[in-house]
Amino acid sequence: MSIKLEHLNYVYSAGTAYEKQALKDVCLEIPHGEFVGIIGHTGSGKSTLIQHLNGLVKATSGALYYDGKNIYEPGYNMRELRNQVGLVFQYPEHQLFEVDVMSDVCFGPKNQGLNPDQCMECALEALKLVGLKEKYYNSSPFELSGGQKRRVAIAGVLAMHPKVLVLDEPTAGLDPKGRDDILDQIAYLHTQRDMTVILVSHSMEDIARYADRIIVMNKGEVMYNDCPRKVFEHYRELEQVGLAAPQVTYIMHDLKEQGFAVEPNVTTVEEAAAQIKKALEKRK
């Protein structure tokens, strides 16, 4: 169930005085089962890009293939695409509209034509997967905390059994524990459901920790597309476009300059700790 973009372009307000090209000749391929991170400063095109992945926005030109079929061909079943590619928005309130949590999570399966018992089964499974406590199932989703709302929004998508889960800043506004809880749950879902996960985030630490590959967007174009270690080797270039590397990358470069025998291009705290321990043992 791969996703492939070929020379994708998108222009806002085409043909008007407000015309702006948001995506420029984007060529990407995301194979099934990968955990992909997308980063970029505000206005870089990352949110516009992910809205193309389930047909929410249609490209001005180019092609987008899902499972080998061009979604822009006449007669393509967009409803089926949206059942397969689930998008969780940055603000969960945009996806919550029922009177209680259970009804909200049942909404998607119901639209897929499942009977009430099947909807309930899918909803219960999804709510358990995202770790929402049972005591909230009959509560209004609008009375929940930010982290709980995000869990409900993710559960609402998972209940439809998508093959691809796309998340736009799912931890925005959460405290560190809430952020870690959500991301650990997403990583768990990635393996448990054998899903493709596409995560948009401003946090370099989060992206480095979870993603197999990072796509860097800049001015509507793909600037880098590689594994975290390779992408963050370009931390100076990333700084020039308003981004950065994880904090440990800077620490390791400083240690290297001070004569410590460390590999500077590590991207996680765990990798850095192992490198520092090894370097200190050599100094004894």
Buried (B, 14 or more C-beta within 10 A) or exposed (E): BBBBBBEBBBBBEEEEEEEEBBBBBBEBEBEEBBBBBBBBBEBBBBBBBBBBBBBBBEBBEBBBBBEEEEBBEEEBEEEEBBBBBBBBBBBBEEBBEBEBBBBBBBBBBBEBEBEEEBBBBBBBBBBEBBBBEEEBBEBBBEEBEBBBBBBBBBBBBBBBBBBBBBBBBBBBEBEEEBBBBBBEBBBEBBEEBEBBBBBBBBBBBBBBBBBEBBBBBBBBBBBBBBEBBBBBBBBEBBEEBEBBBBEBBBBBBEBBEEEBEBBBBBBBBEBBEBBBEEBEEEEE
